[in-house]
Amino acid sequence: MITLGDSMRARFGCKVYKLALDGGFTCPVRDGTLDTRGCIFCSAGGSGEFAESRAISITEQIEQGKKRVAGKIRDGKYIAYFQAYTGTYADLPRLRKLYREAISHSDIAALSVATRPDCLPEEVLDLLSELNREKPVWIELGLQTIHEKTAEYIRRGYPLSVYDKAVAELKARGIEIITHLILGLPGETAEDMCASVRYVCAGRTDGIKLQLLHILKGTDLAKEYEEGRVHALTEDEYIDILKKCVPEIPDSVVVHRLTGDGDKRLLIAPLWSADKKHVLSRIRREVMLPRPGLVL
């Protein structure tokens, strides 16, 4: 298994740290294009609670982010990560301005954009291809699951075929792909989750993020949890699922994450996930061994 830390050191020769940025985007399942409620699990911040403030420029966000992680990195480089909401969901001139401002910074080694597979029109793909010739560009696709029944339940808003098309279009332009999957979505078995992992790994993704389902305040998922209709995975259950899923990931796919952060101000369940140091230690010991260098 190739971890993100291993991959970055081999590629750039130093430690590389992600700086979470907010480009002021929204999402088609929030602005009324497809829905107004958002995905059932998504917080009001569009998964960007750890991003810098959208009220300041991208350059200022980068500098602020560098200060925030100064104690964790010396003589390294950074990835400009447009994390909040849907990072390609804007008009072309605005995207060009935001992305170019990010990659023009001398300390930025790569551009990473979190988005939806249904928000990659041809002109945006061409822009990403143009930028990719200057610095590496990664597109992080929020797939979450391959199972259509679950996708409908979480209000994802597009079928699996849209993801497949996006992968093909990105690959045709030489753009690297990281696929996000959520483990613990209601109604899915461990085998369902493993099937999602197998599918995306066979479908030419370059990287994978496995994210524990967090139940956050203010979401429709939180209402269902409070009504007793949703089960939050226990720590043992999650470790057992990882033990089944991780062997499905080939060495050609870089593992970017095997857990995830939930904003402690919003986290309802599972509360054990808030002790990240303990969770990572257990993952390294029971799932990853003997690979202590995993960056999650």
C-alpha positions as CSV (number, residue, x, y, z in Angstrom):
1,M,0.0,0.0,0.0
2,I,1.2,3.5,-0.9
3,T,0.4,6.2,1.6
4,L,0.0,9.9,1.0
5,G,3.1,10.7,3.1
6,D,5.2,8.1,1.1
7,S,3.9,9.4,-2.2
8,M,4.6,13.1,-1.4
9,R,8.1,12.5,-0.2
10,A,8.9,10.4,-3.3
11,R,7.4,13.0,-5.6
12,F,8.5,16.3,-4.0
13,G,11.4,15.3,-1.9
14,C,10.0,16.8,1.3
15,K,7.0,16.9,3.6
16,V,3.9,18.3,1.8
17,Y,0.9,19.7,3.8
18,K,-2.6,20.5,2.6
19,L,-3.9,24.0,3.2
20,A,-7.7,24.0,3.2
21,L,-9.1,27.0,1.2
22,D,-12.6,28.4,0.7
23,G,-13.3,29.8,-2.7
24,G,-16.8,31.0,-1.8
25,F,-18.6,28.2,-3.7
26,T,-22.0,26.7,-3.2
27,C,-23.4,23.4,-4.5
28,P,-26.2,22.3,-6.9
29,V,-28.0,20.4,-4.1
30,R,-28.1,23.6,-2.1
31,D,-28.7,26.4,-4.5
32,G,-31.9,24.9,-6.0
33,T,-30.5,23.5,-9.2
34,L,-31.1,19.9,-7.9
35,D,-32.2,20.5,-4.3
36,T,-32.0,23.1,-1.6
37,R,-31.3,20.8,1.4
38,G,-27.8,19.6,0.6
39,C,-26.6,16.0,1.0
40,I,-28.2,14.4,4.1
41,F,-24.9,14.2,6.0
42,C,-23.3,17.6,4.9
43,S,-23.0,20.4,7.4
44,A,-23.9,24.0,6.6
45,G,-20.2,24.7,6.0
46,G,-20.1,22.3,3.0
47,S,-17.4,20.1,4.7
48,G,-15.2,23.1,4.9
49,E,-15.2,23.7,8.6
50,F,-11.4,23.5,8.7
51,A,-10.9,25.8,5.7
52,E,-9.6,29.3,6.0
53,S,-12.1,32.2,5.8
54,R,-13.7,33.0,2.4
55,A,-13.7,36.6,3.5
56,I,-10.0,37.0,2.6
57,S,-8.1,36.5,-0.7
58,I,-6.7,33.1,-1.7
59,T,-3.2,34.4,-1.1
60,E,-4.1,35.6,2.4
61,Q,-5.8,32.2,3.1
62,I,-2.5,30.4,2.0
63,E,-0.4,32.6,4.3
64,Q,-2.8,32.2,7.2
65,G,-2.9,28.4,6.6
66,K,0.9,28.3,6.6
67,K,1.0,30.0,10.0
68,R,-1.6,27.6,11.3
69,V,0.6,24.5,10.5
70,A,3.9,26.1,11.1
71,G,4.7,23.8,14.0
72,K,4.1,20.7,11.8
73,I,6.2,21.5,8.8
74,R,9.7,22.9,8.2
75,D,11.2,23.4,4.8
76,G,8.3,21.8,3.1
77,K,5.7,22.5,0.4
78,Y,2.0,22.9,0.4
79,I,-1.1,21.8,-1.6
80,A,-3.7,24.4,-2.2
81,Y,-6.9,22.5,-1.4
82,F,-10.3,24.0,-2.4
83,Q,-12.2,22.0,0.2
84,A,-15.5,23.7,1.0
85,Y,-18.6,22.9,-1.1
86,T,-18.2,22.2,-4.8
87,G,-14.9,23.6,-6.0
88,T,-15.6,23.7,-9.7
89,Y,-19.2,25.1,-9.4
90,A,-18.7,28.7,-10.7
91,D,-18.2,30.5,-14.0
92,L,-14.9,30.0,-15.8
93,P,-13.4,33.5,-15.3
94,R,-13.9,33.2,-11.5
95,L,-12.4,29.7,-11.4
96,R,-9.4,30.8,-13.5
97,K,-8.8,33.7,-11.1
98,L,-9.0,31.5,-8.0
99,Y,-6.9,28.6,-9.2
100,R,-4.2,30.8,-10.8
101,E,-3.9,32.9,-7.7
102,A,-3.4,29.6,-5.7
103,I,-0.8,28.0,-8.0
104,S,1.2,31.2,-8.5
105,H,2.2,31.1,-4.9
106,S,5.8,29.9,-4.7
107,D,5.2,27.5,-1.8
108,I,2.3,25.8,-3.5
109,A,3.4,22.5,-5.1
110,A,0.0,21.3,-6.3
111,L,-3.6,22.2,-6.7
112,S,-6.4,20.0,-5.3
113,V,-10.0,20.7,-5.9
114,A,-12.9,18.9,-4.2
115,T,-16.0,18.7,-6.4
116,R,-18.9,16.7,-7.7
117,P,-18.6,14.5,-10.9
118,D,-21.6,16.4,-12.3
119,C,-19.9,19.8,-12.1
120,L,-17.1,19.3,-14.6
121,P,-18.2,20.8,-17.9
122,E,-15.8,20.7,-20.8
123,E,-14.5,24.3,-20.4
124,V,-13.6,23.6,-16.8
125,L,-11.9,20.3,-17.7
126,D,-9.9,22.3,-20.3
127,L,-8.9,24.9,-17.7
128,L,-7.8,22.1,-15.3
129,S,-5.7,20.6,-18.1
130,E,-4.1,23.9,-18.8
131,L,-3.1,24.4,-15.2
132,N,-2.0,20.8,-14.9
133,R,0.8,21.6,-17.4
134,E,2.2,24.1,-14.9
135,K,1.7,22.4,-11.6
136,P,0.1,19.1,-10.6
137,V,-3.7,19.2,-10.4
138,W,-5.8,16.7,-8.5
139,I,-9.6,16.5,-8.6
140,E,-11.2,15.0,-5.6
141,L,-14.6,13.4,-6.5
142,G,-17.2,13.0,-3.8
143,L,-18.7,9.7,-4.9
144,Q,-19.4,8.4,-1.3
145,T,-20.9,5.1,-2.6
146,I,-21.5,3.1,-5.8
147,H,-24.9,1.9,-4.6
148,E,-27.8,3.8,-6.2
149,K,-30.3,3.2,-3.4
150,T,-27.9,4.7,-0.9
151,A,-27.0,7.6,-3.3
152,E,-30.7,8.4,-3.6
153,Y,-31.1,8.3,0.2
154,I,-28.2,10.7,0.8
155,R,-29.4,13.0,-1.9
156,R,-26.2,12.8,-3.9
157,G,-28.1,14.0,-7.0
158,Y,-26.4,12.0,-9.8
159,P,-26.1,8.3,-10.9
160,L,-22.9,6.3,-10.9
161,S,-22.5,6.7,-14.7
162,V,-21.8,10.4,-14.2
163,Y,-18.8,9.5,-12.0
164,D,-17.6,7.0,-14.6
165,K,-17.8,9.7,-17.3
166,A,-16.0,12.2,-15.1
167,V,-13.2,9.7,-14.5
168,A,-12.8,9.1,-18.2
169,E,-12.8,12.8,-19.1
170,L,-10.2,13.6,-16.4
171,K,-8.0,10.6,-17.3
172,A,-8.1,11.7,-21.0
173,R,-6.6,15.0,-19.9
174,G,-3.9,13.5,-17.6
175,I,-5.5,14.9,-14.4
176,E,-5.1,12.9,-11.2
177,I,-8.2,11.7,-9.4
178,I,-8.9,11.1,-5.7
179,T,-12.2,9.4,-4.9
180,H,-14.0,10.0,-1.6
181,L,-16.0,7.2,-0.1
182,I,-18.0,7.2,3.2
183,L,-18.0,4.1,5.4
184,G,-21.0,3.6,7.6
185,L,-23.8,5.0,5.4
186,P,-27.2,3.8,6.7
187,G,-28.3,0.5,5.2
188,E,-24.9,-0.5,3.8
189,T,-23.1,-3.7,4.9
190,A,-19.4,-4.1,5.1
191,E,-19.5,-6.0,1.8
192,D,-21.4,-3.1,0.2
193,M,-18.6,-0.8,1.4
194,C,-15.9,-3.1,0.1
195,A,-17.7,-3.3,-3.2
196,S,-17.4,0.5,-3.5
197,V,-13.7,0.4,-2.8
198,R,-13.2,-2.4,-5.4
199,Y,-15.1,-0.5,-8.0
200,V,-13.3,2.8,-7.7
201,C,-9.9,1.1,-7.5
202,A,-10.7,-0.9,-10.7
203,G,-11.9,2.3,-12.3
204,R,-8.5,4.1,-12.6
205,T,-8.7,6.4,-9.6
206,D,-5.2,7.5,-8.5
207,G,-6.1,8.0,-4.9
208,I,-8.7,7.1,-2.3
209,K,-10.1,8.7,0.8
210,L,-12.1,6.5,3.2
211,Q,-14.2,8.7,5.5
212,L,-16.0,7.5,8.6
213,L,-19.6,8.8,8.6
214,H,-20.0,11.7,11.0
215,I,-23.4,12.8,12.3
216,L,-23.3,16.5,12.6
217,K,-25.6,19.1,14.1
218,G,-27.9,20.8,11.7
219,T,-28.1,18.0,9.2
220,D,-31.0,15.9,8.2
221,L,-29.0,12.8,9.2
222,A,-28.8,14.2,12.7
223,K,-32.6,14.3,12.9
224,E,-32.8,10.6,11.8
225,Y,-30.1,9.7,14.3
226,E,-32.0,11.4,17.2
227,E,-35.1,9.5,16.1
228,G,-33.2,6.2,16.4
229,R,-33.3,5.5,12.7
230,V,-29.6,5.7,12.1
231,H,-26.8,3.6,13.6
232,A,-23.4,5.3,14.2
233,L,-20.5,2.8,13.9
234,T,-18.7,1.8,17.0
235,E,-14.9,2.0,17.0
236,D,-14.6,-1.8,16.8
237,E,-17.0,-1.9,13.9
238,Y,-15.1,0.7,12.0
239,I,-11.8,-1.0,12.5
240,D,-13.3,-4.3,11.3
241,I,-14.7,-2.6,8.2
242,L,-11.3,-1.1,7.4
243,K,-9.7,-4.5,7.8
244,K,-12.0,-5.7,5.1
245,C,-11.7,-2.7,2.8
246,V,-8.0,-1.9,2.9
247,P,-6.8,-5.2,1.3
248,E,-9.0,-4.2,-1.7
249,I,-6.8,-1.2,-2.4
250,P,-4.0,-2.0,-4.9
251,D,-0.5,-0.5,-4.6
252,S,-1.3,1.7,-7.7
253,V,-3.8,3.7,-5.6
254,V,-2.5,6.2,-3.1
255,V,-4.3,6.1,0.3
256,H,-5.0,9.6,1.3
257,R,-7.2,8.9,4.3
258,L,-8.6,6.1,6.4
259,T,-10.6,8.2,8.8
260,G,-11.6,11.8,9.1
261,D,-12.1,14.8,11.3
262,G,-15.5,16.0,12.4
263,D,-15.7,19.5,13.8
264,K,-16.0,18.8,17.6
265,R,-18.5,21.8,17.9
266,L,-20.8,20.0,15.5
267,L,-20.1,16.3,16.1
268,I,-23.0,14.3,17.6
269,A,-21.8,10.8,16.8
270,P,-19.6,8.8,16.9
271,L,-18.0,10.6,19.7
272,W,-15.1,8.2,19.9
273,S,-13.8,9.6,16.6
274,A,-13.0,12.9,18.3
275,D,-9.9,11.3,19.9
276,K,-8.0,11.3,16.6
277,K,-4.6,10.4,18.1
278,H,-6.1,7.2,19.6
279,V,-8.0,6.3,16.4
280,L,-4.9,6.8,14.2
281,S,-2.8,4.8,16.6
282,R,-5.2,1.9,16.4
283,I,-5.5,2.1,12.6
284,R,-1.7,2.0,12.3
285,R,-1.5,-0.9,14.8
286,E,-4.3,-3.1,13.6
287,V,-5.0,-2.1,10.0
288,M,-1.8,-0.7,8.5
289,L,0.9,-2.5,10.3
290,P,3.8,-2.4,9.8
291,R,3.2,1.0,8.1
292,P,3.6,3.8,10.6
293,G,4.1,6.6,8.0
294,L,0.5,6.9,7.0
295,V,-0.7,10.5,6.7
296,L,-4.5,10.7,7.3
